[in-house]
């Protein structure tokens, strides 16, 4: 009998469970919104979806980063539609032109004396959200009382050394994946050390479960290859093939992990050659979107999308709908992951599906158990 404490099949397939996740997890979850370099000028903003909440981070006139719920206090209209830009010196509702300062305060509204003679503007500031910074990365949380330090401190001393603003680093064109799988399916695959030597035999080449390890860091997880008896950020096959050509200066220092899972839905992959930040956003039961921002050396291609199987130039989206060859023939381990995750999702949607046993070991499927432990503790009874 399977005794693993795991979410039920319905957790991956039903709207009711997704609604619970949005309320119990994502309404109090830290989500990557951008880098400090995205907020160079006053009025620079980035918008991100956190479960059911649209959150905007903006740099105010004093140079402070602030976060707000992206909705007008009048009728709830979303203030900003674009994912990024500069809003000038204020945020203006397109419906009735209620105007907010970059500090979130309601500054003015048309025909106040006639239409709202008794209105207390001070009580109708934008609803705040929480904001935090770790290295060059900025995160937001819909819960204004969320404690960023409690969430991020377990990574202190174990973080990646990359300087994303160094002269030998540049940002490549972001990637957008439409995935036909629940966001948890993709996370579980990402933190599964058992599959590396099998699904990725011809791309990553392993390691086997006894030659890699995941470590817990609070709610988060960090992966290392251990094939040489030491912890390394890359599998041996990749190290042997890539060598030291094109390494980024700040990333040369060893000791950091090769994959970081920041609960619930952020995946960071630092290598000597670059760094990527992937954020999973639940879309509907059995579907999610993954936004990837990545930084590479100037000798590498900035436009990686054209080489990725399933990229549609018109929409800018990567999807299995557009595959023209079998994923195992692409030579791309991420395409292999998308393929297998979508196959898992189709299996979960079968009435015949039942959970099988998870393999034991920190280089196998124990990390999935740990992920479930945190997930279910937040979901409540």
C-alpha positions in Angstrom: 0.0 0.0 0.0 1.2 3.5 -0.8 1.7 5.4 2.5 3.2 8.6 1.0 1.5 11.7 2.3 0.7 13.2 -1.1 -1.9 15.4 -2.6 -4.8 13.5 -4.1 -5.2 13.1 -7.8 -7.8 15.8 -7.7 -5.1 18.3 -6.7 -3.7 18.2 -10.2 -7.0 18.1 -12.2 -9.8 20.1 -10.5 -10.8 23.7 -10.3 -11.8 23.4 -6.7 -8.3 22.4 -5.6 -6.7 25.2 -7.8 -9.1 27.7 -6.1 -7.8 26.4 -2.7 -4.2 26.8 -3.8 -4.8 30.4 -4.9 -6.4 31.2 -1.6 -4.1 29.3 0.8 -0.7 29.3 -1.0 -0.4 32.0 -3.7 -2.1 34.8 -1.6 0.8 34.5 0.8 3.6 33.4 -1.6 6.7 35.2 -2.7 6.9 35.5 -6.5 9.8 36.7 -8.6 8.9 40.1 -10.2 12.2 41.3 -11.7 15.7 42.5 -11.0 16.8 45.7 -9.3 18.0 46.8 -12.8 14.4 46.8 -13.9 13.7 49.7 -11.6 16.4 52.3 -12.6 14.1 55.3 -12.8 11.3 56.7 -10.7 8.0 55.3 -12.1 9.6 52.1 -13.5 7.3 49.2 -12.7 6.9 45.4 -13.2 3.6 43.6 -12.9 3.2 39.9 -12.0 0.3 37.6 -11.3 0.4 36.0 -7.9 -2.5 33.5 -7.9 -5.6 35.5 -8.1 -3.9 38.8 -7.4 -2.2 41.1 -9.9 0.7 42.8 -8.1 2.7 45.8 -9.3 6.2 46.7 -8.0 7.2 50.3 -8.7 10.1 52.6 -7.8 8.8 55.8 -6.0 10.2 59.3 -6.2 12.4 58.7 -3.2 14.0 55.7 -4.9 12.2 53.1 -2.7 10.7 50.0 -4.2 7.0 49.5 -3.3 4.4 46.9 -4.2 0.7 47.3 -4.5 -2.4 45.3 -5.6 -3.0 46.4 -9.2 -6.5 47.6 -8.7 -8.2 51.0 -8.3 -10.0 51.6 -4.9 -13.0 53.0 -6.7 -14.4 50.1 -8.9 -11.5 47.7 -8.8 -10.2 48.3 -12.4 -6.7 47.1 -13.0 -4.5 50.1 -13.2 -1.7 48.7 -15.4 -2.0 46.2 -18.2 1.6 45.8 -19.4 4.1 43.6 -17.7 6.6 46.4 -17.4 7.1 50.1 -18.3 7.3 53.5 -16.7 4.1 55.0 -15.3 5.6 58.5 -14.8 4.9 60.3 -11.6 1.5 58.7 -10.8 -0.8 55.7 -11.4 -4.0 56.7 -13.2 -7.1 54.6 -13.4 -8.2 54.5 -17.1 -11.9 54.3 -16.1 -12.6 57.5 -14.1 -9.0 58.9 -13.8 -8.6 58.4 -10.1 -4.9 59.2 -9.6 -2.5 57.7 -7.1 1.0 58.7 -6.2 3.9 56.3 -6.5 3.5 55.9 -2.7 0.1 54.5 -3.3 -1.9 57.4 -1.9 -5.0 58.7 -3.6 -4.0 62.1 -4.9 -7.0 63.2 -6.8 -10.2 62.3 -8.6 -12.4 64.2 -11.1 -15.4 66.2 -9.8 -14.7 65.4 -6.1 -16.6 68.3 -4.7 -19.7 67.4 -6.7 -19.6 63.6 -6.8 -17.7 62.7 -3.6 -18.1 65.6 -1.2 -17.5 63.5 1.9 -14.8 61.2 0.5 -11.8 60.6 2.8 -8.9 60.2 0.3 -6.6 59.0 3.1 -8.7 55.8 3.5 -8.5 54.9 -0.1 -4.8 54.4 -0.8 -3.8 51.5 -3.0 -3.8 48.2 -1.1 -0.2 47.4 -0.3 1.7 44.2 -1.0 5.0 43.0 0.4 8.3 43.4 -1.4 11.8 42.0 -0.8 15.2 41.8 -2.5 17.7 39.0 -2.5 21.0 39.7 -4.4 19.8 41.2 -7.7 16.3 39.6 -7.6 13.1 41.3 -6.4 10.1 39.3 -5.1 6.5 40.4 -4.2 3.8 38.9 -2.0 0.1 39.8 -2.0 0.1 39.6 1.8 1.4 43.0 3.0 2.5 41.5 6.4 4.5 38.7 4.8 8.1 38.4 6.2 10.6 38.2 3.4 13.5 37.6 5.7 11.9 34.5 7.2 11.4 33.1 3.7 14.8 33.8 2.2 17.2 33.5 5.1 17.6 29.7 4.8 19.4 30.4 1.5 22.0 32.7 3.1 25.5 31.3 2.6 24.3 28.9 0.0 23.3 31.3 -2.8 24.7 31.6 -6.3 27.5 34.2 -6.8 26.4 35.6 -10.1 26.5 39.4 -10.7 23.8 40.0 -13.3 25.0 43.5 -14.0 28.7 42.7 -14.6 30.3 43.7 -17.9 30.5 40.1 -19.1 26.8 39.3 -18.5 23.8 40.4 -20.6 20.1 39.4 -20.5 18.8 37.2 -23.3 15.3 37.4 -24.7 12.8 36.0 -22.2 11.0 32.7 -22.8 7.3 32.0 -22.4 6.2 28.4 -22.2 2.5 27.3 -22.3 2.5 24.0 -20.4 -0.3 21.4 -20.5 0.4 20.3 -17.0 -0.4 21.4 -13.5 2.3 23.6 -12.0 3.0 21.0 -9.3 3.8 18.4 -11.9 6.5 20.6 -13.4 7.9 21.4 -9.9 7.9 17.7 -9.0 9.8 16.8 -12.2 12.3 19.6 -11.6 13.2 18.3 -8.1 13.2 14.6 -9.0 16.8 13.2 -9.0 15.6 9.8 -10.0 14.8 10.6 -13.7 18.1 12.4 -14.6 20.0 9.3 -15.9 17.0 7.9 -17.8 14.9 10.6 -19.4 17.9 12.8 -19.9 20.4 10.0 -20.8 21.5 11.8 -24.0 21.3 15.4 -22.8 22.4 15.7 -19.2 23.7 12.1 -19.0 22.6 11.7 -15.4 23.6 11.6 -12.6 22.1 8.4 -11.2 20.3 8.7 -7.8 23.4 7.9 -5.8 25.4 10.6 -7.5 23.3 13.6 -6.9 21.7 15.2 -3.9 19.0 17.7 -2.9 19.3 19.6 0.3 16.5 21.4 2.2 16.9 25.0 3.1 13.8 26.0 5.0 10.9 25.7 2.5 13.4 25.6 -0.4 15.5 22.9 -2.1 19.0 23.0 -3.6 20.5 20.4 -6.0 24.1 19.3 -6.4 25.8 16.7 -8.6 28.1 14.5 -6.5 29.6 12.2 -9.2 33.2 13.1 -8.3 32.6 12.7 -4.6 32.3 16.5 -4.2 29.3 18.8 -4.7 29.1 20.4 -8.1 26.6 22.7 -9.9 26.7 20.7 -13.2 26.5 17.0 -14.2 29.8 15.5 -15.2 28.7 15.0 -18.8 28.0 18.7 -19.2 31.2 19.7 -17.5 33.3 17.5 -19.7 31.6 18.7 -22.9 31.5 22.4 -22.0 34.8 22.8 -20.3 35.7 26.3 -19.1 35.1 28.1 -22.3 32.8 31.1 -21.9 32.5 31.1 -18.2 31.3 34.2 -16.4 33.8 35.7 -14.0 31.5 36.1 -11.0 30.2 32.5 -11.5 33.6 30.8 -11.5 33.6 30.4 -7.7 32.5 26.8 -6.9 30.3 25.7 -4.0 26.9 26.9 -5.2 24.0 24.6 -6.3 22.9 23.8 -9.8 19.2 24.2 -9.2 17.3 26.1 -6.5 13.6 25.5 -5.9 12.2 28.5 -4.1 8.8 27.5 -2.7 6.3 27.5 -4.2 6.9 28.2 -7.9 10.3 29.7 -8.6 13.2 27.7 -10.1 16.7 29.2 -10.4 19.4 27.5 -12.4 22.9 29.0 -12.0 25.8 27.7 -14.0 29.3 28.9 -14.8 27.8 30.1 -18.2 24.7 32.0 -17.0 21.7 32.0 -14.8 17.9 31.5 -15.4 14.9 32.3 -13.3 11.7 30.4 -14.1 8.4 31.3 -12.6 5.4 29.0 -12.8 1.9 30.5 -12.9 -1.2 28.3 -12.6 -3.6 29.0 -15.4 -6.4 26.5 -15.1 -6.7 22.9 -13.9 -3.9 20.9 -15.6 -2.3 24.0 -17.3 0.2 26.6 -16.4 2.5 29.2 -17.9 6.2 29.4 -17.3 8.1 32.6 -17.7 11.8 32.4 -18.0 14.3 35.2 -17.8 18.0 34.3 -18.3 21.4 35.9 -18.4 24.3 34.8 -20.4 27.8 35.8 -21.5 28.1 38.3 -24.4 29.5 35.5 -26.6 26.3 33.6 -26.3 23.1 34.1 -28.4 20.6 36.5 -26.9 17.8 35.1 -29.1 17.6 31.5 -28.0 13.9 31.1 -28.8 14.5 30.4 -32.5 16.4 27.2 -31.5 13.8 25.9 -29.2 11.4 23.2 -30.4 7.8 24.5 -30.3 8.6 28.2 -30.6 5.9 30.2 -32.5 7.4 33.4 -33.9 4.0 35.1 -34.2 2.9 34.6 -30.6 6.3 34.4 -29.0 5.2 31.4 -27.1 6.8 27.9 -26.8 4.2 25.1 -26.9 4.1 21.4 -27.6 1.4 22.3 -30.1 4.1 23.5 -32.4 6.6 20.6 -32.1 7.8 19.3 -35.4 10.1 16.5 -34.1 10.0 14.1 -31.2 11.2 15.7 -28.0 13.9 13.1 -27.5 15.4 14.0 -30.8 15.8 17.7 -30.0 18.9 17.5 -27.8 17.2 19.9 -25.3 16.6 18.6 -21.8 13.9 21.2 -21.1 11.9 20.0 -24.1 12.3 16.5 -22.7 10.9 17.8 -19.4 7.9 19.5 -21.0 7.1 16.3 -22.9 7.3 14.1 -19.8 5.3 16.5 -17.6 2.5 16.7 -20.2 2.5 12.9 -20.4 2.2 12.7 -16.6 -0.7 15.2 -16.6 -2.6 13.1 -19.1 -2.0 10.1 -16.9 -3.3 12.0 -13.9 -6.5 12.8 -15.7 -7.3 9.1 -16.3 -9.9 7.7 -13.9 -7.6 4.6 -13.6 -4.7 6.6 -12.1 -3.5 5.8 -8.6 -0.3 7.2 -6.9 2.6 4.8 -7.2 5.4 4.6 -4.6 8.1 7.3 -4.5 11.7 6.2 -4.6 13.7 6.8 -1.5 16.8 9.0 -1.2 17.8 12.7 -1.4 19.1 12.0 -4.9 15.9 10.3 -5.9 12.3 11.3 -5.0 12.6 12.4 -1.4 12.5 16.0 -2.5 9.0 15.5 -3.9 8.0 14.3 -0.4 9.5 17.4 1.1 7.7 19.6 -1.4 4.4 17.9 -0.6 5.0 18.3 3.1 5.3 22.1 2.8 2.5 22.3 0.3 0.0 20.3 2.4 0.9 22.1 5.6 -0.1 25.4 3.9 -3.2 24.0 2.4 -4.7 23.1 5.8 -7.4 20.5 6.5 
